[in-house]
Amino acid sequence: MKANKLDKSLKSPLEITESIEKRSFELFRFIGYALLILSLFDYIAIIFPPRLTDPNWEFQASGLIVDHVWALLLGLSFVFLHVKASIIHNRQISVLRFLSSASLVFGIFYLLIVPLGINNSLTIYRGINNQFTTQQSQQEAQVQKVTEKVNLSKSNDELNKLAKALKIEKESENNLSSQDLKTKISQQLETITRKAATAATLNKNQQLKNLIKESLRVNLGAIISGTCLISLWNITRWVRIT
């Protein structure tokens, strides 16, 4: 009696039939269409509102577009998955033809990102250099202005007020003449200026390093993405000649 119950509780092994195989590929196609719709939403969110005259926005948008290509590639790949015995209706053929042609358009679009990315990278590079040069000029002008104030100061009280305003630390100046105090303030001002210039240079170099890394990543990613999409268009030629 117990043996019969045990036999009934055991499930028979499942055989993957042609019908199950078709349904499995239908699941892939369903996920593919979902990924394509989500990709469309992502591209709209990236591109709108457009700021086509801003090289920083264009550069950032290009990077985001390259980052989101995986969903587009997977979606298109899943949509075109069919088994030998599949039957594709006319409406589906029309959709597949459109997606096949769209993959070529997207492939060309991604390849066009490369010259745009290079141009934006150079523009941003020049902008970083110009910003650094402007900051250096402004800093030198401020230092010159402060130095003139120091030289024109005639009493220790004026020098003390100036040093306090500049937040310059100074030693006890009780036994120092005005000229010695001017010299000490000028030396500390020179030290502060040198440190600021060093920090600005390090910041500039870091920005340029990050720019080069991001530019290589985006441009190489755009080339690979465009090549994959054009290859997908070529591989799906069968649906266009049907």
Beta strands, then each sheet from edge to edge (+ up, - down):
end
